[in-house]
Amino acid sequence: MVNALTAKTKILAALALSFGALGLAHAATIVNKDEQARTLVVTEGGSKSELSLAAGETMDFCPSGCFVTMPNGDREALIGTETIEIRDGVGRVKQ
């Protein structure tokens, strides 16, 4: 299972770089549907930063692909076109 996740991550990262190079990437969108603030860790270009969202807040981020660590610790590779919904502290990626 680890190998499958690693392969998926590599494929998504390659797609992110390809779309970014073509100028086709948009920004990913995150929606905090919880009633409390949530924080994610975003890794873009080798730099990590925290992204805090207030309850009910929506924000665009990750315009050129990134890795994001959800509030519950799950990690996803994004290409910049996804929407993430946070509910009950869990981030779910929707294409």
Secondary structure, DSSP 8 states (H G I E B T S, - for coil): -HHHHHHHHHHHHHHHHHHHHHT----EEEEE-SSS-EEEEEEETTEEEEEEE-TT-EEEE-TT-EEEE-TTS-EEEE-S--EEEEETTEEEEE-
